[in-house]
Every structure is written in C-alpha cells, then in structure tokens.
Amino acid sequence: MPDPQYGVVRGGTPPLYGEGSTSQVQINCRGDQLVSISLPPKTEITQQGGTWTTMIPTGSAFTNVAGMPTTRAELALYNGYASDGASLVIDQITFLSLTSVTAAANVSIIWQVATAAALTDNTAVLINSPIGLTYGGLAKRALAVTTMTANKWTVAAAGGAGAAASIGLGVVANIDGGIIVSPGQTLGVNAVVGTATGTSIMGITWHEIKLPGA
C-alpha cells in the first residue's frame, strides 16, 4: 500500500486505456487531483488536422517602419466561413528581418481584429500544415491591406537586438488562443521597428475550430 503522504503513480506500459475510456480520478492526501500530461500541450489539437500557418513570401517583404501604422496591415487573415462555421483561433504571430537593420532595433508586433469586406485571396501567400495536409478551408490571406482601423492596434509581443543586429532579427508572439477571428472578421498584423531600414516578413499560425455557441 502506498505511503499516504505521496500520490499514487499509475504503472504499466502505455497505452493503458482504450481511446475514450473512463477511469476513477485519484487524489493524494492533500486533496490534489493527480493528472499526468502525457503529450506536449499542442499535440492533440495539431493531430486533428485544423492547424495552419502562413507567412509573407520573401519576394514580398515589406520595408520596416519606425512608427505606428494607421490603417495598413502587412499581412491580413480573413475568416470566410459562414456565420455558424469555424473560428480562426490564433496561436502565434511572427516577425523576421530579412536584410540588415544596420543599427540597434527594437521590434513590437501589433495586431487588430476588424469587421471589414472580404479580402481577395492571395494564393501566392502559401498556407502550410504542420502535419503535411493540403489546405481546403475558407480563410483568405492578403498583403498590404489598408482597410484596418487607425488607433485600434494592440501590442502582441516585443523584442530587440544589439548594435550588430542584421539579418535574422526575429520576434515570436505566442498568442495561445488569446485572439479569435470569428466568421466575417479580419486579423491584421504589422510591426513597429526602432530603425526604419531593412525588409521583413510576418507570419500567422492558427487553428480552425467550431467553437461552442459560435
């Protein structure tokens, strides 16, 4: 019999249970529920096949701007599903400098969600799957969109580099579902860079999920 000051550890060789089976929940002597995380956090949602990513092509890199934009999003993602369809649950927004910024540069990734007319889908902006699937959904992507709203931008993440920074300056904003693009809405992303030199690209990773009540 286990020592009562410790939790009970489940033994055996996985898989221990069939898919969808139930088992009694165990607690330790302090009333803590014993839960084992057997896979990395995003494995289950990724294996369902609704995870996608898109990035500005290198040939369409934008020039860094040292100031807040007004209505321009360098990359935009539109949810083209019907009102009772899937939402685009945002996982990450990324920024990558492709050419030298020549001096110390701080970067802030900014974003906003707006209700606007449907975007014209730019098929040159590829949509990729982390498990090798071909995209067949209704999200539309576009570059240099100027139909966003001034003074509605919000910072997602910030980062910087030293005086020798050049190619490869990057920032990753882990959104982890904190932004949801409902059907008929557009996510626009941009970046404010401390030095207005060099060119960069941005990317978005999202999960397509039919949310309860949506």
C-alpha positions, 0 to 999 in steps of 0.5 A: 500500500502506498505511503499516504503522504505521496500520490499514487503513480499509475504503472504499466506500459502505455497505452493503458486505456482504450481511446475514450475510456473512463477511469476513477480520478485519484487524489493524494492526501492533500486533496490534489487531483493527480493528472499526468500530461502525457503529450506536449500541450499542442499535440492533440489539437495539431493531430486533428488536422485544423492547424495552419500557418502562413507567412509573407513570401520573401519576394514580398517583404515589406520595408520596416517602419519606425512608427505606428501604422494607421490603417495598413496591415502587412499581412491580413487573415480573413475568416470566410466561413459562414456565420455558424462555421469555424473560428480562426483561433490564433496561436502565434504571430511572427516577425523576421528581418530579412536584410540588415537593420544596420543599427540597434532595433527594437521590434513590437508586433501589433495586431487588430481584429476588424469587421471589414469586406472580404479580402481577395485571396492571395494564393501566392501567400502559401498556407502550410500544415504542420502535419503535411495536409493540403489546405481546403478551408475558407480563410483568405490571406492578403498583403498590404491591406489598408482597410484596418482601423487607425488607433485600434492596434494592440501590442502582441509581443516585443523584442530587440537586438544589439548594435550588430543586429542584421539579418535574422532579427526575429520576434515570436508572439505566442498568442495561445488562443488569446485572439479569435477571428470569428466568421466575417472578421479580419486579423491584421498584423504589422510591426513597429521597428526602432530603425526604419531600414531593412525588409521583413516578413510576418507570419500567422499560425492558427487553428480552425475550430467550431467553437461552442455557441459560435 
